Amino acid sequence: MTDHRDSGSDVDGTLQHLRLNRRDVIRGGVGLGLGTFLIARGAAGAADNVTFWYATNPNETDYAKAVVAAWNKSNKPQVNAQPVPAGNSTEEVVLAAIAARTTPCALANVAPAAVPQFGNGLVDLSKVKDAESFMVARSGKSVIDQYRSTDGDLYQLPWKVNPVMVFFNKAMWSKAGLDAEKPPVTYTEALDAMGKLKAAGITPIEPTIDQTWYNRWFDWYPLYLAAGNKLLLDDKQSKAIFNDAAGKASMTFWRDVYAKGYAPKASWQQNPYDAGKVAMYIAGPWAIPDMEKGGVLKDTGVMPVWVPDDSPVAKGGTMPNTFADTKNIGIFSTCDDKDGTWKFLEFYVSPENDKKFFEMTQQIPLRQGIDQAMGQAFFTKNPLLEPFAKQAAHTLDVDPTAKSIDIFTAISQAYQECAIYSKSSVDDALAKAEKTVNGLVGS
């Protein structure tokens, strides 16, 4: 897919490799050649020179190089910044490096869904002096608590968030007689708007129907989070909790969208919103540069994801939760200078550098009050980023389980059966998914 979701990650066709374990890596089953191991060999570095891997998209590369250069001018340990070595995915490269004990000291591109797979390859940051208090002060306790592993500790520094919202084409909106200043909030309002768009000869929305598990992060899952304000499993990570009112309401909404012909039953390689072919698109702020290239950015607005008609959000005007699409930072256990590496990371996500990161990448640091910190001049220049900055405080991610891919695969199958093709009822499809997930997590 050319729509690579989060420009700071390899989400397209990558995290599906997370089922691989370290034994598979050692045996060469992941398809990585010796070159990857040679690139990573000795990456952690000596105590006076630590290695730091960063994502390879251009804006983030420029940021990493600039901040590392500033650090190296007057600080120790000296940091050797490198792009993540080439491979099928960041996660696959990291698994290989963990198996070979050739990981860097730190990586700024850790998907929360990957953390359980990395196991004891990551440092417990809760045991690094002052690290947890630093993270709480930066992001807030409620945010930090989302990223705790099942033992209650933190193995990742929550770093950046790409809240999923709904982009809409204001010109198409006006053509259909809709008010761009009053976008829909509830399911009923959203369906009514889609009906008017269709009547005006406009395709309302076109989520890909590709069944790869992570595609549900951009249709069903954000609406589920908005409806229920909870993840897919209970607190013990041992039982599915999505077969409830929130799960059924969000699944029924998408069933209605497809049944009424408001979305084509199609997969795509080129995002149709960027090409001006559809009126709405569910994504994060990483999608904005492609809209600019496609020429639709000038006509684009953004709204929160929709909620059930009886939601407190609809009644009180508050902002709903949505999918965070977070990428975080980890320190690896092979690092010889964990404390020095942590000091560098404190600098990497300092208030000044968080602002610089937002400006350079258009991705949102997980910092409390970042919308106020940027100042109105920044948002006047980048108006679409302001709602995302406000939404950042209202996000949820994924359960901290190694079964995440299998869970979303089961949900994706239910979505295909009952929402896209109406081959089974919502109740039956979710009950089937619930049974599959409970079998995966132990209930």
N, C-alpha and C positions, 0 to 999 in steps of 0.2 A: 504494500500500500504506500503510495506516495504521501498520503496524509499521515505523518509519523507521530501523531498524537502529541507526546511531550517532546519538544525539541531538545530537551536536556537528557533524553534517554533513548534506548534502542527498543522501545516498546513494540515496534512493528516486527513481528515474527521473532521475538527474542525470548520473552519470559516463558514461552512454552518449553524451553529447554530446562526449566528449573526442576523437572522431575529427576534429572540426572543426579546421581550421588557421587561421593568422592571415589568410591570403588570403580564406578564407570569411568571417571576421569583418568584414574591411574591406568586402567586397561586401555585407554585411548578410545573409549566408546563414544566420546562426545564429538569426535571428528576433528579435534584440534591437533595440528602437527607439532613436531618438536620445536618449530620456530617460536610458538607462543611461550613455551617453557623457557627458551633461551632469552627471549625478550624480557621475561619477568625475573629471570634468575638474579638474585642479589638485589631485588628491587627495594626491599625494606631499608637497606643502607646502614651505615654505621651510625653511632649515636650523634656524631657531629654533622651528619648529612642524611636527611630523610627524603624518601621518595613519595610523591603525591601524584595520584592519577586523577585526571579530570575528563569530563565528557568531551566529545570531539565536534560538537556543533560550533560554528564559527564564533558566535557571540560569546558563548561560555568559554571557549578557548581564549579569546582576547581578555576576558575578565580574569581567568586563572593566571595567565601570564603576567598581567599587570599587578595583581595583588602579590603574587610570589616575588616578583622583582622588588616591590616596595618592602616586603618583609626582609628579603635577603640583604638589603642595604645596611641594616643596623641590628639584625637579630640573629640569634642562634637557637636551634640548629638551622643550618642552611638547608633550604628546600630545593629538591630537584623535581621540577614539575614536568610531567609527561602525560600525553593523551593515553587513554585506556588502550592497551595493545589490541591490534586487529583480531577479530574473531566473529563467530556467529552472533554473539551478544556479549554485553558487559558481564552478565551473570555467568555465562559459560566460561569466559576468560577467568573470572574470579574463582570459580570452582576449581578450575585447572590449577591456578596459582596456589590456592589453599592446599590442594592435594600435594603439590610439589614444594610447599613451604617457600614460595617465591612471591608472596603478596607484597604490595607496597606498604608503607606505613599507614597511608590513608587513601580513601577513595571518595570523591564527591560525585556519586551517581548511584547510590544504593536505593533500590526499590524496597519499600517495606515488606512486600510479599516475598522478597528474596532472603530477608534476614534469618528466618528459621532454617533455610537451606544452608546458610553459611556456617551455622553451628558455632563451635568453639574457635572458628577462624577469626571471629570478631572479639575485640576487647570489651569487657563489661565497663562501660563508661561511668556507671554508678559508683564504681570503686576507684575512679580517678579523682584525685583531690579537687573539690570545688566544681567538678564538671556538671553534676546534676543541678546544683543551685544556679550555675550560669545558664543552663538550658531553660530552667523554669523562669528565670528573670527575663530571658529573651523572648520566649514564646508563650508563657503562661502555663500554669499547672494543668489545666484541662486539656490543652493541646499536647503537652509532653506525655501525659498519662496515656494518650492513645497509642503511643509508640513503645510502651513497655512490653517486654517479652513475658512469657507465662510465669517466669520466676519473679516478676515485679521489677526487674532491673532494665536499664537502657543500654542497648548495644548499637545504637545509632543516634547521631545528632540530627534532630529534625531541622531541615535546612530550607527547602523551598516548596511552595505549594502552587498548584495550577488548578484552581477551582473550576469545576465543570459548570458552565452556564449555557444559555441559549442565545446564539447570535440570530439576528433577523434582518432581512433586507427591507429597509424603510420604503424604498420606491415601490417594491412589490406590495408592501403593506398598504400604501396609499391607493394603489391601483385597485385593491380589493375592498376599499372603503373602510379600512381599519385605522385606528388612531395609534400612531407610533409612540405617542406620549403616555398611552395607557395600555401597555402590553398585558396579555392574559396572566392571571395568577393561578387559577384553579384548572382542574381537568376539563370541566364543562366549558370554561372560557377559552381554553386552548383548542378544544375540539370545534367550538363555534368559529374561531378564527380560521382554523384549517378548512372548514367548510366554505367560508367566504373566499379564501384563497383559491380553492379548487374551482368554485363557481366562476371565478375571474380568469380561469385558464392557467393558473399558476400551481406548480407542484409544491405543496406545503413544506414537506420535509422528506429527507431520504437517508435515514441511518442505514449503514451497510447491514445486510442480513447475513454476512459472513459469520459462521458459527464459532470462529476462534474465540476462546473464552474471554479475552480482554475487551472485546467489542461491547460486552455488556456494561463496561464502565461508562459507556457513552450513549446508552439508551435506558435500559431498565434500572440499573443500579443507582444512579443519582436520584431518580424519582423515588426509589425505595427508601433511600436515606432521608430524603426530604419528608416522606410520609411518616416514617417511623422513628427517626432519630436514633437508630441503633444499627449495629453491624449484623452479620449473618449468623453468628454463633453466640451462645451464652457466655457468661464471664469465665467459665471453666474451659471454654473451647471444646466442649464435649457433646454439644447438642445444637441442632439447627433451630433457629427461632424466626426464620423468614416466612414460614407458612402461616401468616397471620393477616390482620386487616391491611397493614401497609404493603405486604408482599402481594396480596390479592388485588388491592386497588391499583397499584402501579402496573401490574401485569395486565389487568383488565383495560387500563388506559391504552396500552400499546396494542392490545387486541382490537380495540375500537378504531385506532388509527389505521391499522391495516384492513380491517373489515370494511371501513368506509372509503377505502381507496385514497387515503390522504398521503400514503407513502408507498412508493413502488417496492415491489418485492425483488430487490436487486442488490448485488454487490458492486463495488466500484473500485477502480484503481486511482482515478483522479477525482478529488473531492468536487461534487457537483455545485456546492455552494460557492466555491471560489470562481467557478465558471459562470455564475449568474443563472444557474438552471433551477434552483430551488430557493424557497423563501426563508428556511430556517436550518440551523445546524447546531448540534450540541457538541461543545468542545471547551478547551481551556484557552488561556491567553496566548499559548504558544502558536495558536492558529492564526493570529493576527497578521504576521508577516506574509503568509501565503495569500490572505485576502487582499493585501495591498498589491501583491504581484498580479493577482487576478483582476484587479480594477474594481472590486466591489466594496472596498473598505469605506469609501466615502459615503455609501448608502447604508452602512451597517450600524445597528443598535444591538444592545445586549440586555437580557432579562434573566432573572433567576429561573431555575427549573420549576415546573408546575407542581401543585400540591392537590390532594383530594379536597373536594368542596367543603368538607366539614373540618378541615385542618385549622388549628389555632392560628397558623400563618395567614390564612385567608381572612380570618376574623380580626386579627390584631395588627396586620400590616408589618410583622417582623420578617426577617430574612430566613428562608429555609436553609437547612443543611444541604450540602451536596458532596459529591465525590472530590477528594482532595487532590488525587493524582500527584502525590508527594514524591520527591527524591531527596534522600538524606545523605549523611556523611558517616563513614565508619573508620575506625582505627583497627588494624589487623594485629593479631597476636604475635606475629613474627617480628614486629617492630622493636628495635633495640632502644628506642627513646620515646616511650609512650607519653611521658609527661611533656617533653619538648614538642612532640607532635600536637598534643592537645593545646599547648600555648599558641602554636601556629594557627590551629583551627579557631581559637578564640579571636584571633586577628582576622581570619578569613571571613568570619560572620560578625564582625564588629558593627556598631551602628553606621559608621561611615561607609564601610564596605558593603553592607546590606543595601544602602541607598545606591551605591555605585552599581551593584549587581542588578537591581531593579532597572536602573537607567540603561544599562548596557544590553541586558538580555530580555527585558519585558517579561521576566518571570518573577514571582513574588516571594521574597524572603519570609520565612515563618517568624516574623518579629511582631510583637504587640505594637499596635499603633503605627504600622508602616504607612497607612494611608495619610495620617496626619504628618508623619515625618517627611514625606516626599514633597509636601507643599502643593498648593493649588496650581502654581505655574506649570509644574510637571504634568498634572492631569489636564490642564487646559491644552497642552501640547499633545497629550496622549489620552483623549477623553474615554476611549473604550477600556482603559486600564483601571479607571477609578472604581467602577462597579466590581471588578475582580478583586481589587485591594480590599474593598469592604466585605466581599464574600469570603475572603480568606479566613476570617475569624469564625466562619460558620461552615466547617468542613469535617468530614469523617473519611477515614481511609479504609483499610482492609483488616480482617482478623489476623492476629499474629500466629498463623498456623502454617505448617509445611504443606498442608493439603489445599492451599488456596486455589491453585490451578484446577484441581479436580472438583472443588466445590463450584467454581464458576463454570466449569464445563457442564456439570449437572444442571445448573440454572440455565445455561445457554441452550441446552437441549429442551428444557421445559419452555423456554421463550419461543423456540422454533415451533414446537408442537402446538402451543395454545395461543400465542400472540400473533405470530406471522401467518401460520397456515390454518389455524382454528381446527386442528385435527383432534384436539382433546379439550376438555373444559379447563378453566383456570384452576379450579379446585383439584382436579385429578392430576394435572401437570405439576403443580407445586407439591402435592402430597408425594408424588413419585420422586421429585427432586429432594424433598425432605428425607425420605427413606434412604436414598442413595447417600446423602451427606451424613446422616447419622451413622451409617455403616462405615463411612470414611473416618469419622472423628471419634468413634468408640461407643456410641449409644445404641 
